[in-house]
Amino acid sequence: MPFINGGHIWLILGLIVLLVIFGPGKLPELGTAVGKTIKAFRKSTEDLKAEMSNNDIAPTAESVHAELVGSEPVHTEPVRHEG
């Protein structure tokens, strides 16, 4: 039988475990939450890909250093903890 593979059995077992843990009333809510999460993840990855493709040139180390120095104070002395 081609249906009885390792992957199919684990999928069915996982669905049975979910049914036992959450019950039949919570499964639609769980599926909706998972679907919304996957949709948001895909949208964010597409936005990130579009942003990366718009930036043809990667920032140089000098520009990154200038941004860091200009935006936040840089501490060069180690912090000593007494204790």
C-alpha positions as CSV (number, residue, x, y, z in Angstrom):
1,M,0.0,0.0,0.0
2,P,1.6,3.3,-1.0
3,F,-0.5,5.3,1.6
4,I,1.3,3.7,4.5
5,N,4.5,5.6,4.6
6,G,6.3,7.0,7.6
7,G,5.2,10.6,6.8
8,H,1.5,9.9,6.4
9,I,1.3,7.9,9.6
10,W,3.0,10.6,11.6
11,L,0.7,13.2,10.1
12,I,-2.4,11.3,11.0
13,L,-1.0,10.6,14.5
14,G,-0.2,14.3,15.0
15,L,-3.8,15.2,13.9
16,I,-5.2,12.7,16.4
17,V,-3.0,14.1,19.2
18,L,-4.2,17.7,18.4
19,L,-7.8,16.5,18.4
20,V,-7.3,14.9,21.8
21,I,-5.5,17.9,23.3
22,F,-7.6,20.8,22.0
23,G,-10.9,19.1,21.3
24,P,-13.1,19.5,18.2
25,G,-14.3,22.9,19.2
26,K,-10.9,24.5,19.4
27,L,-9.4,23.1,16.1
28,P,-11.1,25.6,13.8
29,E,-9.7,28.5,16.0
30,L,-6.3,26.9,16.0
31,G,-6.3,26.4,12.2
32,T,-7.3,30.1,11.7
33,A,-4.5,31.3,14.0
34,V,-2.0,29.1,12.2
35,G,-3.2,30.4,8.8
36,K,-3.0,34.0,9.9
37,T,0.5,33.4,11.2
38,I,1.7,31.8,8.0
39,K,0.1,34.6,5.9
40,A,1.9,37.3,8.0
41,F,5.2,35.5,7.8
42,R,4.9,35.2,4.0
43,K,4.0,38.9,3.7
44,S,6.9,40.0,5.8
45,T,9.4,37.8,3.8
46,E,8.0,39.2,0.5
47,D,8.4,42.7,1.9
48,L,11.9,42.0,3.0
49,K,12.8,40.5,-0.4
50,A,11.4,43.5,-2.2
51,E,13.3,45.9,0.1
52,M,16.5,43.9,-0.5
53,S,16.1,43.9,-4.2
54,N,15.5,47.7,-4.2
55,N,18.8,48.2,-2.4
56,D,21.2,47.1,-5.1
57,I,24.3,48.3,-3.3
58,A,25.1,46.8,0.2
59,P,26.1,49.4,2.8
60,T,29.8,49.7,3.3
61,A,31.5,49.3,6.6
62,E,32.3,53.1,6.7
63,S,28.6,54.1,6.3
64,V,27.6,51.6,8.9
65,H,30.2,52.9,11.3
66,A,29.2,56.5,10.6
67,E,25.5,55.6,11.3
68,L,26.4,53.9,14.6
69,V,28.7,56.7,15.8
70,G,26.2,59.4,14.8
71,S,23.2,57.7,16.4
72,E,24.4,56.3,19.7
73,P,27.3,57.0,22.0
74,V,30.0,54.4,21.8
75,H,31.6,53.2,25.1
76,T,35.2,52.0,24.8
77,E,36.0,51.4,28.4
78,P,35.0,48.1,29.9
79,V,32.3,48.2,32.6
80,R,33.6,46.8,35.9
81,H,31.3,44.9,38.2
82,E,32.1,44.7,41.9
83,G,31.0,41.6,43.6
